[in-house]
Amino acid sequence: PNAKTGAVVAMDVNTGEILALASKPGFDLNLFAGRMTPEQLNEINNNPLKPYNNRAISSAYPPGSTFKPITALAGLRKGTVTPNEYFYDSGVYYVGRHPFRCWKRTGHGSVNLVDGLKHSCNIVFYEIAMRTGIDDIAVMAREFGLGEKTGIILPGEAQGIVPDTKWKEEAYKKGITRYATWFKGDTANAAIGQGDHLYTPIQLVRMTAAIANGGKVFEPQLVSAIIDNNGQETFRMSPK
């Protein structure tokens, strides 16, 4: 409640129905239905936190640890990891001479994939990503709808970015990155949702819902039904 900015989205994982969608800061829509004072309008227009921006769908962010299930699924499909395999987390993982650390400085010790997800152990996902490769991880991400618009019937939806070797080559040509080559360190960062990933909150909700329901990626639905003035139903939502 004390946060100055943020977004919340809740989805029915079995239908795609949006149960809640909010962005902070917001503004009172009723102000626009009547006569607004210049002071009221300026307060909204000049707010540096940009209340017009619907952060739930229009702002893309690095997903962090919410991306780790995608790394795990890519490894499982490619066969580079098994659910019962154990990893040792000492707190640090080396890619060449560069250390990549777990969030727990002392490490989690011996953990399997399920424990790695449960404790959000970075080292497990660094290792899976090194074995699997960024391109296979990116394919899995796209299958869950990341890096593309969800199709929700609201204006201003952002697309986001699923980084891979091809993306980096194109980004280099556009001057977005300093190097065209995808490095192993890039893969380590990407494995835990850092680096060049950019996704909207609603994309991450749809991804998580698909994991929860067994693999169905739904289009988010805002309207359950439409009833006309005579009480007749003219529209009923059906899952897409």
Residue, then its C-alpha position, 0 to 999 in steps of 0.5 A: p500500500n505504500a508503493k508509489t508505482g506498481a501493477v497488479v493482475a489476477m487471472d483465472v488460470n482455466t479461462g483467461e478471465i481477468l479478475a483484477l487489473a490495477s495500475k498505480p498511480g491512477f486518477d479519478l476517471n469521474l473528473f473527466a466526466g464533468r468540469m475539471t479545473p486547470e489545477q486538477l488537470n495539471e496535477i495529472n498531466n504533470n505527475p512525474l510518475k505518469p498516471y496515464n501509463n497502465r503499467a499492467i499492460s504498457s510497461a515492460y520490465p525484467p522479469g527476474s526470478t519469475f522467468k526461472p520456470i521457463t529456463a527449467l522447462a527448456g532444459l527438461r524438454k531438451g533433456t539437459v536436466t531431469p527433475n531428480e538431478y541434484f546440483y551443488d550451490s556453494g553461493v557462486y557459479y563461474v562462467g570462465r573467470h566471472p563469478f555469478r552469485c546466488w541471492k543466498r551468499t552462503g548457497h543452498g547446498s545440494v538441491n534438485l530442480v524442485d528445490g531449486l524452484k522452491h528456493s529460487c536458487n540461481i546456481v541451478f538455473y545458471e547450470i541448466a541454461m549453460r547446458t541448454g543454450i539461450d536459443d532453446i530457452a527463447v523458443m520456450a519463452r515464446e511458446f508461453g506468449l512472452g515477448e508478444k502482445t496478449g491481445i487484451i482489448l485495451p489500448g497501448e499494450a507493449q510487446g516486450i523482448v525475448p532475447d536470443t542470439k538473433w535478437k542480439e545481432e539485430a540489436y547490435k545493428k541498431g546500436i542498442t548493444r555494444y556487441a553482436t556476439w551472444f556471450k555465455g555471461d549473457t546466458a547466465n543473466a538470462a537464465i534468472g530473468q535478468g539481462d535483456h528480457l522485457y515483459t509486461p505484468i500481464q504477459l507474466v500472468r499469462m505465462t504463470a497461468a499456463i504453467a498452472n493449468g497444464g500448458k494452455v496459453f489463454e488470451p486475457q478476457l476483460v468482459s464476462a458478458i454484455i446485457d442490453n437494456n432489455g436484460q438480454e444477453t448479447f455476449r458471453m465470454s468464451p475462452k480463447 
